[in-house]
Amino acid sequence: MEQIRVDLKTEDMPKRWYNIQADMPNPLAPPIHPATNEPATPEQMNVIFPMNLLEQEMSPQRWWEIPQEVLDIYALWRPTPLQRATRLEKALGTPAKIYYKNESVSPAGSHKPNTAVPSAYYNKQAGIKRLSTETGAGQWGSALSMATNFFGLECTVYMVRISYEQKPYRKSLINTWGASIYPSPSDQTEAGRRFREEYPDTPGTLGMAITEAVEDAVNNKDTNYSLGSVLNHVCLHQTIIGEEALKQMALLGENPDVVIGCVGGGSNFAGLAFPYIREKMAGMDVRILAVEPGSCPTVTKGVYAYDYGDTGKMAPIVKMHTLGHTFVPPGIHAGGLRYHGMAPLVSRLVKDNLVEAISYGQTGCFEAGLLFARSEGLVPAPESTHAIKAAVDEAIRAKEEGKERVILFNLSGHGHFDMAAYDAYLAGQLSDYEYPTELVEQALSHLPQIG
Ligand SMILES: *Cc1c(COP(=O)(O)O)cnc(C)c1O
C-alpha cells in the first residue's frame, strides 16, 4: 500500500524554533507606542509582556532552543502526522499529490497550543500569576486555558460576544481547563463598559476584546496579556510545524511545489511556511500561498500601513496589512479569520514577493471542506477549509494542465465545535460577501499618522 502518513518519533521532534527575522530581505518597521507615537521600548511593553518573550519578539537570532518543559508538553500530541489525502486526490481525479500537516490532533483541536504552551511557560518564568486574553472563535481561549493550567497560572478570557453565544461548548472547554471567561464587551473592564454604552447592540469584535484583555493586564501587576497570533514570537513558536514537515517530506523524498495556509492573524500559515520560505530563499523552487476570506480580505484588499492592533488603541501600533482598526467584520463562520490586521512578518514577506495571497468566499470553502470530510473523514475547522479550497483548486489546475504537482497545506484545526456552521451550510443558509473596497478606503482616514 502506498504510504499515506508519515509519523516522526518523539525523539525526532525538532528542538529549535526558526526566526525568519534573521533571513528576511527587509527588516520590520519598529512597533510604536499608542500613547506617544514613538517607537515602543521593551520597558514600555514589559507592562503586558514578559522580557523573555519580548526578547524573542525583537531579536534577529535565527534559532531558539525550545525549553525542555515545553518539549515535554508538546510531546502529548507532537510530532503531528503529515498525511497524504489520496482519497481526496481520487475524488478530484487529479495527478497532483496532496499532503497536509494535521494540526487538529492537539488536545485543543488546533495549532494554537504550539504558542500557548511557551507563552504560559515564559510568563511563569517571569513570576506572573495570571494571563488575560481575547478569543474570537474560542480556539485560542481554549489553548491558553489548557496551557496556563499545566503551569499553575490563572487565566481570564474575553470572548467576542457573538461567538460566545454561538459556541457555548467553547466556554465549557475553557472552564474545564480552569479558566474564567466573559462575553466581550463585558462589564469587567472600563473599556468594555464604554463599548457597551457606545454600541449597545454590538456583537463584539476581536479589536474590542483585545482592548479589554490589555486593560486587564495593564491594571494588574501580577497579570500579563497573551496574544495567540500576529506577533513575531507567536509566529516563531509555530515554526515547529514547518520544521517537522521538512523532515517528513524528506522521508518521502518530496519537495512541495506549493505550500498553503489560511490566514487570520497569520500564525498557522507562518508556522508551516516560514521554514519553507527559508528554503525558497536558499534556492528551493516552491510557491508560498496565503488564503483569506473574501469578507475579511486583509492582505488582498487592505493597505500596508501602521495601524492600531485593537479598537481601544491600547495595544502597540504595528506596520502590517490592515482593513483599519475600526473594521467590524460581517458574521462569517470562519471566526478565527476575522481580524482586521495581519502578522507584520507575513505582511513584510508579501511586500517582498515571497508570499502570494488569494481570497475565497465562504460557500466555496465549505464545499471544499465537505468534500474533504467525505473523502478523508476529518471534519475541518471553517478556517482550515480556506486552505483546503486553495489546495483543491491547485489540484484541479494540475489536472487541467496534465501536470504532476506536489501540494502541501496546513490543516490548522478540526471543526467539532463548529457544527452550527456546517448545519447552516447544509441548509443552504450561507452566502458570500465581498468586503467593499470603499469601506477599506473610509477606514484609512482613521489610521494613526506615524513618522
Ligand atoms: C485561530 C485559527 C486560525 C487563524 O489564526 P492564524 O493566526 O491565522 O493561524 C486558523 N485556523 C484555526 C483552526 C484557528 O483556530
The ligand as an ORCA input file, in Angstrom:
! r2SCAN-3c Opt
* xyz 0 1
  C      -7.165     30.787     15.093
  C      -7.244     29.862     13.971
  C      -6.853     30.236     12.663
  C      -6.434     31.623     12.300
  O      -5.368     32.157     13.026
  P      -3.906     32.268     12.428
  O      -3.150     33.024     13.449
  O      -4.005     32.988     11.127
  O      -3.417     30.888     12.266
  C      -6.897     29.288     11.664
  N      -7.336     28.038     11.905
  C      -7.730     27.649     13.126
  C      -8.204     26.259     13.322
  C      -7.688     28.538     14.199
  O      -8.061     28.146     15.407
*
